[in-house]
Amino acid sequence: MKAYKLKFHSSFHIDSGTAVDGPSETFIRSDTLFSALVSASRKFYGDDTAQKFLEPKAVVLSSAFPFYKDEYFLPKPLHFFPEDLKEYDMIKVFKKAKFISKNLLLKILKNEKINEEYLNKDYILDGCWRMNKNKKDENGEDKIFEDKEIPHIVMDRVTNQTQIFYKTEVYFHKNAGLYFIAEVKDELLHKFETVLRFLGDEGIGADRTIGKGLFEVDEVENLNLDLNTESDYCYSLSLYSPTKEEFDKIEPKKSFYDFTIRGGWISNDTLNRKSLRMFVEGSVLKLANKQKPFGSLHKVLEQKNYENDLMYDIYRSGQALFLPIVGGINGNN
């Protein structure tokens, strides 16, 4: 397992898989990151390397979550809500928090009680529940990211009339960005890291041709997450599409989960990829026989059906990384 920080040089727009002119995601989901890396590998090394990336379990990624200075955030587990919260205003604040500091999360996954000190809205910044509050920089700012609506102009090719539309772009603070975790086969690791840096120069998301989504890469040292301990319960760091055998092992009445539909267009918005329903990040799944889940890759467009528009098959990754939950769970903490 290795982890990598993405420090953005420009804003980005990552659509939710349905429309490119709607709100942007504030993080990068694992299937989007995987597809971008496969595409970049094809550009940099050619089809043979891209096909190796597409082999089952060759490259398995978490989604890319926020970091701020020396604090790393992960999705709030869907089974968790602080049982000590009584005030209505505080309940609303914590419901809006999407991410949680790694050290707080590890306490939750071990069923340890959260210190009451952290049950305070001062510890929540931009939807991230942290352990260090009010860490202002030399400019007096304490900010992870902000999103802005940016006007764009589109011209009708027939009438030449122009129309303004707005697209949300995400801007990260200079001491913040995104990071992700990767499990990559040893023989592919060097090429994977080369492709990741190449992708940073190419950009990710919309409007890459005008310099959006550019980033530099740093390796994360000492993240200290154990992905390999066996447990009846596991917590998802990625979007997850189980194989049939894995799906049959999930005990839904003892699990806490939500789904998202992943679809979207390619080839200048002319080809619609097959939509998939996937478990979201932060899902907590009860599995029979402590079976470690991995998920699957799906072919969502076949080149043979679009010979004039596609040069290769298009895949979406539902392979996922999980953290074990030690000692079972309860519905609150």
Sequence and secondary structure as in RCSB ss.txt:
>XXXX:A:sequence
MKAYKLKFHSSFHIDSGTAVDGPSETFIRSDTLFSALVSASRKFYGDDTAQKFLEPKAVVLSSAFPFYKDEYFLP
KPLHFFPEDLKEYDMIKVFKKAKFISKNLLLKILKNEKINEEYLNKDYILDGCWRMNKNKKDENGEDKIFEDKEI
PHIVMDRVTNQTQIFYKTEVYFHKNAGLYFIAEVKDELLHKFETVLRFLGDEGIGADRTIGKGLFEVDEVENLNL
DLNTESDYCYSLSLYSPTKEEFDKIEPKKSFYDFTIRGGWISNDTLNRKSLRMFVEGSVLKLANKQKPFGSLHKV
LEQKNYENDLMYDIYRSGQALFLPIVGGINGNN
>XXXX:A:secstr
 EEEEEEESS B    SS TTS   SSB HHHHHHHHHHHHHHHT HHHHHHHTSTTTEEE  BEEEETTEEEEE
  TT   TT   HHHHHHHHH  EEEHHHHHHHHTT    GGG SGGGEETTEE SS     TTS   SEEEEEE
EEEEE TTT  EEEEEEEEEEE TTEEEEEEEEE GGGHHHHHHHHHHHHHH SSS GGGTTT EEEEE      
      SEEEESS B   HHHHHHB GGG B  EEEE  EETTTTEE   EEEE TT EEEBGGG      EEEE
E GGG TTT SS EEEE    EEEETT   S  
